[in-house]
Amino acid sequence: MEFLNERLSREGYSVSGLTSPRQALETIKTSDFDLVIADIEMPEMRGLELLSAIHNIKPSQLIIFITAFGSIELAVKACRAGACDFIAKPFKMEILLLAIERAFRERQMSREIVRLRSTLPHPEQDDFKARSPAALRVLEIAKRAAGVDSSVLITGESGVGKGLIARYIHKQSQRRNGPFIQVDCTSLPPNLVESELFGVRKGAYTDAREDRSGLFVQADRGTIFLDEIAELPMESQAKLLQATETGKIRPVGDINEIHADVRVVAATNRPVEEILKQQKFRQDLYYRLNVIRIEIPPLRERPEDIELLVDLFFQRACSKLDRQLLGITLPALRWLLSYHWPGNVRELANLIERAVTLTEHDSLVLEDLISPGTSAPESDFLTDAARRGLAIEEVAQAYIRKVIDLNDGNKTRAARILGIDRSTLYRRLGVPDDGTEE
């Protein structure tokens, strides 16, 4: 024991050594220790008994056991009961020092675990999680749209959640008990668009061996969501216009019209004004669909929503993959908050599922999130900084300014992402805090 005390003291640890387990228990009651190192076999008390007694007093106390080779099985039981590690005799001091460092590192990780479940919004928001003013505005417009039966055009980059808003409108509308038919217009073969949407009669063309109802008929008394509508051929757009205006469709090969009580919600990730100028989208169809316009901002413009989305996707991935993870560490969450998300919500969902699948920890750590696709901008920056021989303070300042830029100059939000207070951020920037938010 004297050797251990001396060596650990030389390593910079403050050490107290006792030979009696019962005396150690009394000392633990009145004093705080970061770590307890004990033998598994002792005259007064065995290791499992000591572990139980310590955790009755201090449930989170870190304990490492030292054990002879013949007591390995007992030491494993101790770890299952709550010990953080065990070292088999005879051991090298370096092994014990590594075990101590690992215990402190894992404790710090567990203290930094973020559990966001309590922050979930009202369940009626479905999967479109909103805390930012921009996203709350989207939900407000969608809620109003659900109260009427007008056509809706949803715009925004790929992956922002256009389909979620379309489904939200349907679920909140009077058509909620009717079908919700989602159509990916990019997947419709150009020569079969009309038969897929409006149906076909037997013999209308070579492969039409029987009557087949179209998606509009399947959506009767419900909602049809036409995703990426700008990809429809111009000739099909004319028939779609007629269907939305009259509520009637004509199957391919039929001379008669069929009534279809359908609400149309459409979406595109392309700038509408641009495709109108290029004459790739009919203006009259645009006016018909654009009765209510909902523009969903990209995720990088609403970072306040990221925590809600992380929690949603984390819980969903754990359930899908049957993994019992505790949460996500604070450094990992900070990285998620500062990343620019070119793939928007879809990219975030896929990244979280990948991390939950591959992690070897009981919580998601930063290393679980970094991949070639997500780390490229940061890697280029760090490589360039290393080649230029920048001091760490210069790199830190550049990173701080980048986070501020990505948050539209909002220094309070940037400080929260960086994990520092506002005064520290201003000090690192070398400017006085004038007390106003930018």
C-alpha positions in Angstrom: 0.0 0.0 0.0 2.9 2.4 0.8 4.2 1.8 -2.7 0.8 2.7 -4.2 0.5 5.8 -2.1 4.0 7.0 -3.0 3.6 6.4 -6.8 0.1 7.9 -7.0 1.3 10.9 -5.1 4.2 11.3 -7.6 1.6 11.3 -10.4 0.0 14.3 -8.8 -2.9 12.6 -7.0 -3.9 13.4 -3.4 -3.9 10.0 -1.7 -5.2 8.6 1.6 -4.3 5.0 2.5 -6.1 2.8 5.0 -5.7 -0.9 5.8 -9.2 -1.4 7.4 -12.3 -1.5 5.2 -14.5 -0.5 8.1 -12.4 2.5 8.8 -12.4 3.4 5.1 -16.2 3.3 5.2 -16.3 5.7 8.2 -13.9 8.0 6.4 -16.0 8.0 3.2 -19.0 9.0 5.2 -17.3 12.3 6.2 -15.0 13.0 3.3 -15.3 13.1 -0.5 -13.0 11.0 -2.7 -12.9 11.0 -6.5 -11.9 7.4 -6.5 -11.6 4.4 -4.2 -9.1 1.6 -4.9 -9.6 -1.6 -2.9 -8.6 -5.2 -2.8 -11.2 -7.7 -3.6 -10.2 -10.1 -0.8 -9.8 -8.5 2.7 -10.0 -9.9 6.2 -12.8 -7.7 7.5 -14.9 -7.5 4.5 -15.0 -8.8 0.9 -15.0 -6.6 -2.1 -18.7 -7.0 -3.0 -19.8 -6.2 0.5 -17.6 -3.1 0.6 -18.9 -2.0 -2.8 -22.5 -2.3 -1.6 -21.8 -0.4 1.6 -20.0 2.4 -0.2 -22.8 2.8 -2.8 -25.4 2.9 0.0 -23.6 6.0 1.3 -22.5 7.5 -2.1 -24.2 5.8 -5.1 -21.9 7.5 -7.7 -18.6 6.7 -6.0 -16.0 5.4 -8.4 -14.4 2.2 -7.3 -11.5 0.1 -8.8 -10.8 -3.3 -7.4 -7.4 -5.1 -7.3 -7.7 -8.8 -7.4 -5.6 -12.0 -7.5 -5.9 -14.2 -10.6 -8.1 -16.7 -8.8 -10.7 -14.0 -7.9 -11.3 -12.7 -11.5 -14.9 -14.1 -11.5 -15.6 -12.2 -8.3 -14.1 -9.0 -9.7 -16.3 -9.3 -12.8 -19.4 -9.6 -10.5 -18.2 -6.5 -8.7 -18.1 -4.6 -12.0 -21.6 -5.8 -12.8 -22.7 -4.5 -9.4 -21.2 -1.1 -10.0 -17.4 -1.0 -9.8 -15.9 0.9 -12.7 -12.9 -1.5 -13.3 -10.6 -4.1 -11.8 -6.9 -4.9 -12.1 -5.5 -8.4 -11.8 -2.4 -9.0 -9.7 0.5 -8.9 -10.4 0.1 -5.6 -12.3 2.2 -2.9 -13.8 1.7 0.6 -12.4 1.0 1.9 -15.9 -2.0 -0.4 -16.1 -3.5 1.0 -12.9 -2.8 4.6 -14.0 -4.6 3.9 -17.3 -7.6 2.5 -15.4 -7.7 5.6 -13.2 -7.6 7.9 -16.2 -10.3 5.9 -17.9 -12.5 6.0 -14.8 -12.2 9.8 -14.6 -12.8 10.2 -18.3 -15.9 8.1 -18.3 -17.2 9.9 -15.3 -16.7 13.2 -17.0 -18.5 11.8 -20.1 -21.5 10.7 -18.0 -21.7 14.1 -16.4 -21.8 15.7 -19.8 -24.6 13.5 -21.2 -27.5 15.6 -22.5 -31.0 14.2 -22.1 -33.4 16.3 -24.1 -36.6 14.2 -23.7 -38.2 16.7 -21.4 -38.0 19.4 -24.0 -40.2 17.7 -26.5 -43.0 20.0 -27.8 -46.7 19.2 -28.0 -47.2 15.9 -29.8 -49.5 17.5 -32.4 -46.4 18.9 -34.0 -45.7 15.4 -35.1 -42.1 15.0 -36.5 -41.7 18.7 -37.4 -40.0 19.9 -34.3 -40.2 23.7 -33.8 -38.7 26.0 -31.3 -37.2 28.7 -33.6 -39.4 31.6 -34.7 -39.1 30.6 -38.3 -40.2 27.0 -37.8 -43.0 28.1 -35.4 -44.2 30.4 -38.2 -44.2 27.5 -40.6 -46.4 25.5 -38.2 -48.7 28.5 -37.7 -49.3 28.8 -41.5 -49.7 25.1 -41.8 -52.3 25.1 -39.0 -54.3 27.8 -40.8 -54.0 25.9 -44.1 -55.5 22.8 -42.4 -58.6 24.8 -41.5 -59.5 25.4 -45.2 -59.5 23.2 -48.3 -57.3 25.4 -50.6 -54.4 24.1 -52.5 -51.0 24.4 -50.8 -47.5 24.9 -52.3 -44.6 24.0 -50.0 -41.1 25.1 -51.0 -37.7 24.7 -49.5 -34.4 22.8 -49.9 -34.2 19.0 -50.0 -34.5 17.4 -46.6 -36.1 20.4 -44.8 -39.3 18.5 -44.0 -41.8 19.4 -46.7 -43.4 16.0 -46.5 -43.8 16.3 -42.8 -45.7 19.6 -43.2 -47.9 18.2 -45.9 -48.8 15.3 -43.6 -49.4 17.7 -40.7 -51.8 19.7 -42.8 -53.7 16.5 -43.6 -53.8 15.3 -40.1 -55.2 18.6 -38.8 -57.7 19.0 -41.5 -61.3 17.8 -41.9 -59.9 15.2 -44.3 -57.9 13.5 -41.6 -59.9 10.3 -41.8 -59.4 10.1 -45.5 -56.3 8.7 -47.3 -53.0 10.6 -47.5 -51.3 9.6 -50.8 -47.7 10.8 -51.3 -46.4 10.8 -54.8 -42.7 11.3 -55.7 -43.0 13.0 -59.1 -39.4 12.2 -59.9 -40.1 8.5 -59.8 -43.0 8.6 -62.3 -41.9 7.5 -65.8 -42.7 10.4 -68.2 -44.8 8.2 -70.5 -46.8 6.8 -67.6 -47.4 10.0 -65.5 -51.1 10.4 -66.6 -52.0 6.8 -66.2 -50.4 6.7 -62.7 -52.1 9.9 -61.6 -55.5 9.5 -63.3 -55.9 5.8 -64.1 -56.1 3.8 -67.3 -58.7 1.8 -69.1 -58.1 -1.7 -70.4 -56.6 -1.6 -73.9 -55.6 2.0 -73.8 -52.1 0.9 -74.7 -50.3 -2.4 -75.1 -49.6 -3.1 -71.5 -53.0 -1.9 -70.2 -54.4 -5.4 -69.7 -57.1 -4.2 -67.2 -58.7 -1.1 -65.8 -56.6 0.5 -63.1 -57.5 3.4 -60.9 -55.1 6.3 -60.5 -53.6 7.9 -57.4 -56.2 10.7 -57.5 -59.0 8.1 -57.2 -57.1 6.4 -54.4 -56.9 9.8 -52.6 -60.7 10.5 -52.9 -62.0 12.4 -49.8 -58.4 12.8 -48.7 -55.2 14.5 -49.6 -52.7 13.9 -52.4 -49.2 15.2 -51.8 -47.3 15.8 -55.1 -43.6 16.0 -54.1 -41.2 17.6 -56.5 -44.0 18.7 -58.7 -41.7 20.8 -60.9 -40.4 17.5 -62.4 -43.7 16.7 -64.1 -43.7 17.0 -67.9 -45.5 20.1 -69.3 -48.2 18.1 -71.0 -49.1 16.3 -67.7 -49.2 19.7 -65.9 -52.1 20.7 -68.1 -54.2 17.7 -67.1 -53.2 18.3 -63.4 -54.4 21.9 -63.7 -57.8 20.7 -65.0 -58.1 18.1 -62.2 -57.4 20.7 -59.5 -59.8 23.3 -61.0 -62.8 21.0 -61.8 -62.3 18.1 -59.3 -62.7 15.8 -62.3 -60.2 13.5 -64.0 -60.3 11.4 -67.2 -58.5 8.1 -67.1 -56.2 7.3 -70.1 -58.3 5.6 -72.8 -61.7 6.8 -71.4 -64.1 9.4 -72.8 -65.9 10.0 -69.5 -64.7 12.0 -66.5 -64.7 10.8 -62.9 -65.3 13.0 -59.9 -62.4 12.9 -57.4 -62.8 14.9 -54.1 -59.1 15.5 -53.5 -57.1 18.2 -51.9 -53.8 18.9 -53.6 -50.7 19.8 -51.6 -47.6 20.1 -53.8 -43.9 20.7 -53.0 -40.7 21.6 -54.8 -37.1 22.1 -53.8 -36.4 24.3 -56.9 -36.7 28.1 -56.8 -40.3 28.6 -58.2 -39.5 32.0 -59.8 -36.5 30.4 -61.7 -38.5 27.5 -63.2 -41.3 29.9 -64.2 -38.8 32.1 -66.1 -37.3 29.0 -67.8 -40.9 28.1 -68.8 -40.5 24.6 -67.2 -43.6 25.1 -65.1 -47.0 26.4 -66.2 -47.9 29.7 -64.7 -51.6 28.9 -64.5 -50.8 25.7 -62.6 -48.5 27.7 -60.3 -51.3 30.2 -59.5 -53.7 27.4 -58.9 -51.4 25.6 -56.4 -50.0 28.7 -54.8 -53.2 29.7 -53.0 -51.3 29.1 -49.8 -47.5 29.2 -49.9 -45.3 27.7 -47.1 -41.6 28.3 -47.4 -39.6 26.1 -45.0 -36.2 27.6 -44.1 -33.1 25.3 -44.1 -31.9 23.8 -40.8 -28.8 26.1 -40.7 -31.2 29.1 -40.4 -33.1 27.6 -37.4 -30.4 26.1 -35.1 -32.8 26.4 -32.1 -34.7 23.3 -33.5 -31.6 21.1 -33.6 -31.9 19.9 -30.0 -35.5 18.8 -30.5 -34.7 17.0 -33.7 -31.6 15.3 -32.2 -33.7 13.9 -29.3 -36.5 12.7 -31.7 -34.0 10.9 -34.0 -31.9 9.6 -31.1 -35.0 8.0 -29.4 -36.3 6.7 -32.7 -32.9 5.1 -33.6 -32.5 3.5 -30.2 -36.0 2.0 -30.5 -35.5 0.8 -34.1 -32.1 -0.7 -33.4 -32.9 -2.0 -29.9 -30.0 -0.1 -28.3 -30.1 1.1 -24.7 -28.0 4.3 -24.9 -28.0 7.0 -22.2 -27.9 10.1 -24.4 -25.5 12.3 -26.1 -22.4 14.0 -24.7 -22.2 17.8 -24.5 -19.2 18.1 -26.9 -21.2 16.0 -29.5 -24.2 18.2 -29.1 -22.1 21.4 -29.5 -20.8 20.0 -32.8 -24.3 19.2 -34.0 -25.3 22.8 -33.1 -22.4 24.3 -35.0 -22.5 22.1 -38.2 -24.0 23.8 -41.3 -26.3 20.8 -42.4 -26.2 21.0 -46.2 -28.6 18.0 -46.2 -30.9 19.6 -43.6 -33.1 17.5 -41.4 -32.7 14.4 -43.5 -28.9 14.5 -43.1 -29.3 15.0 -39.3 -31.6 12.0 -39.0 -29.3 9.7 -41.0 -26.3 10.9 -39.1 -27.9 10.1 -35.7 -29.0 6.7 -36.8 -25.5 5.9 -38.1 -24.0 7.0 -34.8 -26.4 5.0 -32.7 -25.7 2.0 -34.9 -21.9 2.2 -34.7 -21.1 3.7 -31.3 -19.2 1.5 -28.8 -20.0 3.8 -25.9 -23.1 4.0 -23.7 -23.7 7.6 -25.1 -23.0 9.3 -28.4 -19.6 11.0 -28.3 -18.1 13.4 -30.8 -16.1 10.7 -32.6 -19.4 8.8 -33.3 -20.6 11.8 -35.4 -17.6 12.7 -37.5 -17.5 11.0 -40.9 -15.8 11.9 -44.2 -19.0 13.6 -45.4 -19.6 15.7 -42.3 -16.1 16.6 -41.4 -14.7 17.8 -44.7 -15.1 21.6 -44.1 -13.5 21.3 -40.6 -10.8 19.0 -41.9 -9.8 21.4 -44.7 -9.8 24.3 -42.2 -7.6 22.4 -39.7 -5.2 21.1 -42.4 -4.8 24.7 -43.7 -4.2 26.0 -40.2 -1.5 23.4 -39.5 0.2 24.1 -42.8 0.2 27.8 -42.1 1.6 27.2 -38.6 -1.2 29.1 -36.9 -1.1 29.3 -33.1 -4.0 27.6 -31.3 -5.4 31.0 -30.2 -5.7 32.1 -33.9 -7.5 28.8 -34.7 -9.8 29.3 -31.8 -10.6 32.9 -32.8 -11.3 31.8 -36.4 -13.7 29.1 -35.1 -15.5 31.5 -32.8 -16.1 34.0 -35.6 -17.3 31.1 -37.9 -19.9 30.1 -35.3 -21.0 33.7 -34.9 -21.4 34.0 -38.7 -23.4 30.8 -38.9 -25.7 32.2 -36.3 -26.3 35.5 -38.1 -24.1 37.5 -35.7 -26.1 36.4 -32.6 -23.2 36.3 -30.1 -25.4 35.1 -27.2 -26.5 32.0 -29.3 -22.9 31.5 -30.5 -21.6 31.6 -26.9 -24.1 28.9 -25.9 -23.0 26.7 -28.8 -19.3 27.2 -27.9 -20.0 26.4 -24.2 -18.7 29.7 -22.9 -20.5 32.7 -21.4 -21.0 35.9 -23.3 -18.4 37.9 -21.5 -15.7 35.2 -22.2 -16.7 35.3 -25.9 -16.2 39.1 -26.1 -12.9 38.7 -24.2 -11.7 36.1 -26.7 -12.7 38.4 -29.6 -10.8 41.3 -28.0 -13.8 43.7 -28.1 -15.9 45.2 -25.2 -19.4 43.9 -24.5 -21.8 46.8 -25.1 -24.7 44.8 -23.6 -26.7 44.7 -26.9 -27.5 41.7 -28.9 -26.5 41.6 -32.6 
